[in-house]
């Protein structure tokens, strides 16, 4: 019989492309579920953060924000900033390009991730935030 279980992870971030490794938290939700096989969807609740995978190591933690700043500069002119005055137009664009969710299969109660592949939350907003992440398991 197929089950669906939804849990929430709450994490504090510093904004400004803060990258947090959430792999262990997601794996804990899976372990506690005792589900054997299925899919795990990880979803950032909000429009200025993303969920993706990366090798969570110091070099890439510096490289990714640097590349994003070149592609989508924080201090460019964005119409969103004119509309709302919150100066985080770049945050919304970065989030929409990288995406707010990720699906990872699991077997034998273990996420199927590569050796150097971790699940990360990236907060693009221009201030500290408390982020909510939905983890939804579908399987048996």
N, C-alpha and C positions, 0 to 999 in steps of 0.2 A: 504494500500500500504506500502511495506517495504521500509524504508529509511536507508541510511548509512551516518553517519557523523563522520569525523575524525578531532580531534583537538590535539594540542600539549601543554604539560605542560613543563616549563623549571624551573629547581631547582638547586641551588648551594649546593654542598656537600663537606665534608671534607675528603672523602676517608677513607681507613682503617676501613671498616665495619661500616660506618656511616649509621644509619637507620633513614629515614625520613618518617613521616606519611603523605601520600598524599591523604587520604580518602576524605577530604573536597574539595580538588582541583578536584578530579574525580567527586564527587557529583555535584560540580558547573557546570562542563561540561554537565552532565546529565540534571540538572535543566534548564540550558539555552537552551537546545535542545528542551524542551517541549515534548520529546518522552515519551510515556506512558509505553510500555512494550517491552522487548527485552533483548539483551545481550550487555555487556560492556567489551571490551577487553582493557587491560592496558598493554603496551609493552615498555620495556626499550630499547631505541635505543643505542646500544653499547654492547660489549661483556665482560664487567667487572662489571656489576651491575645486580641486580635481582629485580623482583617484586613478592611479595607474601603477605600473610596475617599473622598477629600476633596480640596478645593483646599488644597494644603499651603502655607499662608501664615500669617504671624505672628498675625493676628487670629483665624482659625479654630483655630489651635493653642492659643490661650488660651480661646476660646469653648467648644469641645467638652468639655474637662475640667470647666469651670464648670457646664455644663448637666447632665453626668453626675453631678456632685456633688449637684445639686438633686434629681435623679431617684432616684439610688441612692447615698445618702451613705456615705462611708467609715466613719464612726463610729456608725452605727446598730447596733442589736442584731440579730445574725444567728445563727441556730442553728448554722450551720457553724462559727462561731468557738468556740462552746461545745463542739462535738464535737472539733475539732482543736486549738484554742488558737493558731491561726496568724493570726488577725485579718484574714483576707483574703476573708471571705464576700462582700463587695461586689465583689471582683475577679471571682469566679466568675459572679455575676449579670450584671455588665456584659458579660463575655465571651459569655455565653449569649444575651444580647439582641442584641448587635451581630453576633455570629457569628465562627466561627473560620476560615472559608474564603470565597473569592471566585473566580469564574470569569470570565475575560476572553477574548473571542475574539481571534484574530490573523489577519492577512492580509498577504502579502508580507513575512513575517518581522518584522512590526511589531504591537505590541499596539494594539487599537482602543480608545483612550481619548480623552476630550474634552480640549480645550486646557488646561483648568484642573482636570483630573482626575488625581490621583496615587494610587498604591496605597500604603497605609500599614499599618504594624503598630502597634497600640496595646497597651502593656503596662500592665495594670491592677493588677498585684501590688503589695504594699506594700514591696518591696525591689528592689534591683538584680538583674538576671537576665541570663543568656546564653540568648537565644531561638533556637530552631531553626524554620525555615520551609521546608516542602516546596513545591517548584515542580514541578508535573507537566504536561507538554505532551502533548497528544494531537492527532495530525494527520499531515500529510504534508509 
